[in-house]
């Protein structure tokens, strides 16, 4: 079995940044990109809130540049999916694509989190062309336009009020007749005049053409079906952190996010570090993930030197 000093799992902003810093520290990191090289960011188009790109940057171009930079300083980046992890003791034993492959002295988990979608074919069709799971990432593209937000919890209310500051009108599609959100968030929605809540409604289909999303077909609980015209369709029904492989060993919160010690990347397992959305239930931004990847590499360097 191959022996490595620092193994990084995940090929998004956190993983690639960790690989850059670990390489420069002389840790000879090996990084397995997993099923989605580039991470969640590659499901969007333009990124306009990543520092250093005044005119914005294509998401795939940004991720390719991060990957190339990591390789340029010596990171060994590989395609492959981690299918099993034994973190009971060092070196940690990792299977790749079903085969025992690596023994690692330190491990950085940067596997990200997947946004929850409704599972509609039309939703998949227009993903990145009007369908988004991140208002902070993509809301800027819908200034003075009409959009819809699906969900009734705190996240949905927060996304809707954020979009209301940019968009002409925001529809909230809520499947129940009440919000699940906190009282404070409900009051914020109620006090925002350009938010209209569609109660007891489910999305039947996302409508669109070659230019992207043009509307949403909605069904009320009483059977009424109607369409609304929107340019953007935002999912706000939660995220699932990709931590299942490690839960036997690494502490997680009630939603599955890996718990780290304070503002460090240390987990409860000595020598195992977590970075990016897999341990961040709050911010979920590429720049924040990159910063946490830096912290993880620095923490791993100090651990290995110790």
C-alpha positions, 0 to 999 in steps of 0.5 A: 500500500502506498504511504503518504505524509498528507492525503487530501480528499476533495477537489474543490476550493478547500482541497486545492488550496490545502494542496497548494499550502501543503506542497509549499510546506514540503508535505508532498500531498496526494489529493483525490478529487472525488466524483466532482472535480472542482466541487459545487462551484462548477455547477454555476457559471460566472463567479463575481465575488471571488477576490482578484477578478473585478469582471468575474471569472468562469467557475470552471476556469477558476477551479482549473487555475487552482488545480494547475497552481496546486500541481505547479507547486508539486501536489500529486492530484489524482482522479478517484473516489474514496470508498472506505476509510479506517481512521482507527489509528495512524497511519490512516488506511484509505480505499480508492475505488474499492481497492486498498490504496493509501496509508496516510500520516495525516488526512485533510477531509475537504469533501464538501456538501451537496445542495438538496434538490427537488429531483425534477428533470427540468430542474437538472436541465436548467441547473446553472442556467437559472436554477441555483442553490446559492443566492449569495453566489448567483443573486447578483445576476438577477438584479431587478428581475423576478425570482422564486425561492423554494423552502420554508425554513430559516435558510429560505427566508434568509435567501429570500430577503437577500434576493429581495434587496437585489430583485424586483420581486421574490416568490417564496414557494412553501409546501405548508401553510406556515414557515418552519423558520424562526420568529425573527426570520418570519418577521423579516419576510413579512416586513419585506414588501417585494416578497410574495409567499405562495402557501401550500404549494409544490413545484411541478416543473421549472419552465424555460427555453434555450436562454434559461429559466422563464417560469415555474409551474406550481400546484396547490394542495387543492389541485390548482395548477398555475404558472409564474414568470421568473428568471431565476429559481433558487433551492433553499431546502438544505445541504447534505455534508459529504461526511458519511464515510468518516462518521464512524471515527470523526465527530459530526453535528446533528446535521452531519457537518464535521465538528472542528476545534474552535476556528482550527481545522482539528477534528476529534481524531488526532492527525485528521483535519476538515476544511470547506463546506463539509465542516461549515454549515453557515457560510458556504462560500468559495473564498471561505472554503479556500481559507479553511483549506489553508488552515488545514494545511498549516495545521497538518504541517504543525502536526507532522513536525510535532 
